[in-house]
Amino acid sequence: MKGVIIELDMYSEIRTRYANGESIRYIAVSLGIARQTVKKYC
């Protein structure tokens, strides 16, 4: 399977954390997902 599908709650969590000033790297590590996935949804 190519790519990653995330659930709506994960998407919301990424957006909220990024809006609050957390780094992409920190978000990725704390949620256990790739930085590229976080970048895609920021």
C-alpha positions in Angstrom: 0.0 0.0 0.0 1.4 3.4 -0.9 0.9 6.3 1.4 -0.6 6.5 4.9 -4.2 7.0 5.8 -4.9 8.6 9.1 -8.1 9.0 11.1 -9.8 12.3 11.5 -8.9 12.6 15.2 -5.2 12.1 14.3 -5.5 14.8 11.6 -7.1 17.2 14.1 -4.4 16.4 16.7 -1.6 17.3 14.2 -3.3 20.5 13.1 -3.9 21.6 16.7 -0.4 20.8 17.9 1.2 22.6 14.9 -1.1 25.7 15.5 0.1 25.7 19.1 3.7 26.0 17.9 5.0 22.4 18.3 7.7 21.4 15.8 7.0 18.8 13.1 9.6 16.5 14.5 8.2 16.6 18.0 4.7 16.0 16.7 5.9 13.0 14.6 7.8 11.4 17.5 5.1 11.9 20.1 2.4 10.5 17.8 4.6 7.7 16.4 4.3 8.7 12.7 6.7 9.9 10.1 7.7 13.5 9.7 6.5 13.4 6.1 3.1 12.5 7.3 3.0 15.4 9.7 4.2 17.8 6.9 1.5 16.6 4.6 -1.3 17.6 7.1 0.2 20.8 8.5 
